[in-house]
């Protein structure tokens, strides 16, 4: 990855920042799936407690050009300032950005109940543990491409490092191994 595109989300009275970020990210995920791309990653350079209103897309110049040629933003483009494709500067901070999943979920509990694999007492204990292990990571609320339902994609941020690491990305632009540009060194 040697280039990036910055997308600044511009909310207004009709479209809140988080709703718009979710829509833009859903459109990006659809485009990455359509392109069958494992070489494009994302980051959130304004992340503090919340993800912020800037989405950064990373990749080699050819892949980013291919993405931009698809007009993937569609009608959401009016709510975004999209930078041209830019080279990543020399002095930047990198970090991995990946999905964070809970191993105790309502869906898993429903499956256990349906299979009669859990007793009533165990259900209460499972729910208590589930709430103790609640994820407080920032998340995106996305529309599923397969069934149209909403689901949350929790985001985990690795520690900042000074060097890039190679790896493949999923169709959400996330990776447990590839470190992405987070901006200039402060």
C-alpha positions in Angstrom: 0.0 0.0 0.0 1.5 3.2 -1.1 -1.5 5.5 -1.8 -4.7 6.6 -0.1 -7.9 8.4 -0.6 -9.5 10.5 2.2 -13.3 10.8 2.4 -14.6 13.6 4.7 -18.1 12.9 5.8 -20.2 16.1 5.7 -23.4 15.6 7.8 -26.3 18.0 7.6 -29.7 18.4 9.4 -31.1 15.5 7.4 -28.2 13.1 7.7 -26.3 12.6 11.0 -22.5 11.9 10.9 -22.8 8.3 12.2 -25.7 7.4 9.8 -23.8 8.8 6.8 -20.5 7.0 7.8 -22.5 3.8 8.0 -24.0 4.3 4.6 -20.6 5.2 3.0 -18.9 2.2 4.6 -21.7 -0.1 3.4 -21.3 1.2 -0.1 -17.5 0.7 0.2 -18.0 -2.9 1.4 -20.2 -3.6 -1.6 -17.7 -2.2 -4.0 -14.8 -4.2 -2.4 -16.9 -7.4 -2.7 -17.8 -6.6 -6.3 -14.1 -6.0 -7.2 -13.1 -9.1 -5.2 -10.5 -6.9 -3.6 -8.2 -8.1 -0.8 -5.7 -5.3 -1.4 -7.7 -2.3 -0.2 -7.8 -1.3 3.5 -9.5 1.3 5.6 -8.7 3.4 8.6 -10.3 6.1 10.7 -7.7 8.8 11.2 -9.9 10.9 13.5 -10.6 8.0 15.8 -10.6 8.8 19.5 -13.6 7.3 21.3 -15.8 7.5 18.2 -14.7 6.7 14.6 -14.9 10.4 13.5 -16.0 11.8 10.2 -13.0 10.8 8.0 -12.6 7.5 6.3 -9.2 6.8 4.7 -9.0 4.1 2.0 -5.5 2.6 1.4 -4.0 0.5 -1.4 -1.8 0.6 -4.4 -2.6 3.4 -6.9 -4.0 1.0 -9.6 -6.5 -0.6 -7.1 -7.7 2.7 -5.8 -8.1 4.0 -9.4 -10.1 0.8 -10.2 -12.3 1.5 -7.1 -12.9 5.2 -8.0 -13.8 4.2 -11.6 -16.9 2.2 -10.2 -18.6 5.4 -8.8 -19.1 3.4 -5.7 -20.4 6.3 -3.6 -23.4 6.9 -5.8 -25.8 9.4 -4.3 -23.8 9.6 -1.1 -21.1 11.5 -3.0 -23.0 14.8 -2.3 -22.4 14.3 1.4 -18.6 13.7 1.1 -15.5 15.5 0.1 -13.3 12.9 -1.7 -9.6 13.6 -2.1 -7.7 12.6 -5.2 -5.5 9.6 -4.9 -2.4 10.6 -2.9 1.0 9.0 -2.1 1.5 8.1 1.5 4.1 10.4 3.1 7.3 9.0 4.5 6.8 9.9 8.2 3.5 8.3 9.2 2.1 6.1 11.9 0.6 2.7 11.1 -1.7 0.4 13.0 -3.8 -2.7 12.3 -7.5 -2.2 12.2 -9.6 -5.4 12.5 -13.0 -6.7 13.5 -13.7 -7.4 17.1 -16.2 -10.1 17.8 -17.8 -11.3 21.0 -17.9 -15.1 21.4 -21.1 -14.7 23.5 -24.1 -13.4 21.5 -27.9 -13.5 21.5 -27.7 -15.4 18.2 -25.5 -18.1 19.7 -27.7 -18.3 22.7 -30.8 -18.8 20.4 -29.0 -21.6 18.6 -28.1 -23.3 21.9 -31.7 -23.1 23.1 -33.0 -24.4 19.8 -30.7 -27.5 20.0 -31.6 -28.0 23.7 -27.9 -27.7 24.5 -28.5 -25.4 27.5 -30.7 -25.6 30.6 -32.8 -22.7 32.1 -30.2 -22.1 34.8 -27.4 -22.1 32.2 -29.3 -19.6 30.1 -29.3 -17.1 33.0 -25.6 -17.6 33.6 -24.9 -17.2 29.8 -26.9 -13.9 29.7 -25.0 -12.6 32.8 -21.6 -13.5 31.3 -22.7 -12.0 27.9 -23.5 -8.6 29.5 -20.2 -8.7 31.5 -18.3 -9.2 28.3 -20.2 -6.5 26.4 -18.1 -4.9 23.7 -17.4 -1.2 24.1 -15.4 -0.8 20.9 -16.5 1.7 18.3 -18.7 0.1 15.6 -20.4 0.6 12.3 -24.0 -0.4 11.8 -24.2 -1.9 8.4 -26.8 -3.3 6.0 -26.1 -6.9 5.2 -25.7 -7.5 1.5 -27.1 -11.0 1.8 -30.3 -10.5 3.8 -30.7 -6.7 4.2 -30.7 -6.9 8.0 -28.6 -4.4 10.1 -25.6 -5.7 11.9 -22.8 -4.1 13.9 -19.2 -4.5 12.9 -17.1 -3.7 16.0 -13.7 -2.2 15.2 -10.4 -3.0 17.1 -7.4 -0.8 16.8 -3.9 -2.1 17.2 -1.1 -0.2 18.8 0.6 2.5 16.6 3.8 1.5 15.0 6.3 3.2 12.6 6.5 0.6 10.0 4.0 -0.9 7.5 3.2 -4.6 7.6 1.9 -6.6 4.7 -1.3 -8.7 4.7 -4.6 -9.2 3.0 -7.8 -7.4 3.8 -11.3 -8.7 4.0 -14.1 -7.2 1.9 -14.7 -4.7 4.8 -11.1 -3.3 4.3 -10.0 -4.8 7.7 -7.1 -7.0 8.6 -5.5 -8.5 11.7 -2.1 -8.4 10.1 -1.8 -5.5 7.7 -0.9 -2.2 9.3 -2.5 0.9 7.7 -1.5 4.6 7.5 -2.9 6.6 10.4 -1.5 10.0 9.4 1.5 12.1 10.1 3.7 11.5 13.2 2.7 14.0 15.9 
